[in-house]
Amino acid sequence: VLIILAACAQQAVSLIPEEWSDRGTVRIYEVFGMDCPGCHGGIEKQVNLLEGVIDSRADWTTKKVAILVDSSANITDADIHAAIERANFTPGKRLQ
């Protein structure tokens, strides 16, 4: 079991991909309740449904989600928090 957990931790994705450069505004939020590699998919799916979100990346090892938002979009922190809650996780504070 420890070997599997160690392997999963080593496969953690970079929170902010290089291809996001100059494509919008990056926001980072804490997310509580992620405890396995499969948790990120539900969060990303719900956040990506928001109009104005270009992409998102959640990372269970850091308990954070990075969201690439169109700079002209009017997305509030409350919108993001609601999307995280729809994925059955608890949103934390905005870090960036």
C-alpha positions in Angstrom: 0.0 0.0 0.0 2.8 2.4 0.8 4.4 1.8 -2.5 1.2 2.6 -4.4 0.7 5.8 -2.4 4.3 6.9 -3.0 3.9 6.2 -6.7 0.7 8.3 -6.9 2.4 11.2 -5.0 5.3 11.2 -7.5 2.8 11.6 -10.4 1.3 14.8 -9.1 0.7 17.2 -11.9 2.2 20.7 -12.1 -0.4 23.0 -10.7 0.1 25.7 -13.4 0.9 24.3 -16.8 3.3 26.3 -19.0 0.8 26.5 -21.8 -1.4 28.8 -19.6 1.1 31.6 -20.1 -0.6 34.8 -21.3 -3.9 33.1 -21.9 -5.8 34.6 -19.1 -5.8 35.1 -15.3 -4.7 32.3 -13.0 -6.5 31.9 -9.7 -5.6 29.3 -7.1 -7.9 28.1 -4.3 -7.6 25.7 -1.4 -9.8 22.6 -1.7 -10.5 20.3 1.3 -11.5 16.7 1.1 -9.3 15.6 -1.8 -7.5 12.4 -0.6 -6.7 10.4 -3.7 -5.5 10.9 -7.3 -9.0 10.4 -8.7 -10.5 13.4 -6.8 -9.3 16.0 -9.2 -11.5 15.0 -12.0 -14.8 16.0 -10.4 -13.5 19.4 -9.3 -12.0 20.2 -12.8 -15.3 19.1 -14.5 -17.5 21.4 -12.3 -15.1 24.4 -12.5 -14.7 24.0 -16.3 -18.5 24.3 -16.7 -18.4 27.9 -15.6 -18.7 30.4 -18.4 -15.3 32.2 -18.8 -13.2 29.3 -17.4 -10.6 28.3 -19.9 -9.1 25.4 -18.0 -8.4 24.1 -14.5 -6.0 21.7 -12.7 -6.6 20.3 -9.3 -3.9 18.5 -7.3 -4.8 16.3 -4.4 -1.3 16.3 -3.0 -1.3 20.1 -2.4 -5.1 20.4 -1.8 -5.3 23.2 -4.4 -7.0 23.9 -7.7 -5.6 26.3 -10.3 -8.1 27.9 -12.6 -7.4 29.7 -15.8 -10.0 32.4 -16.3 -10.6 34.6 -19.4 -9.5 38.0 -18.3 -12.8 39.6 -19.5 -15.0 37.1 -17.6 -17.0 38.1 -14.6 -16.5 35.0 -12.4 -16.6 35.6 -8.7 -15.0 33.6 -5.9 -18.5 32.6 -4.9 -19.0 31.1 -8.4 -15.8 29.0 -8.0 -16.7 28.0 -4.4 -20.2 26.8 -5.6 -18.5 24.7 -8.4 -16.2 23.1 -5.9 -19.1 22.3 -3.6 -21.1 20.8 -6.5 -18.1 18.4 -6.9 -18.7 17.5 -3.2 -15.5 19.1 -1.8 -15.0 22.0 0.6 -13.6 25.2 -0.9 -11.0 27.1 1.1 -9.6 30.6 0.6 -8.3 32.1 -2.6 -4.5 32.0 -2.6 -3.9 33.9 -5.8 
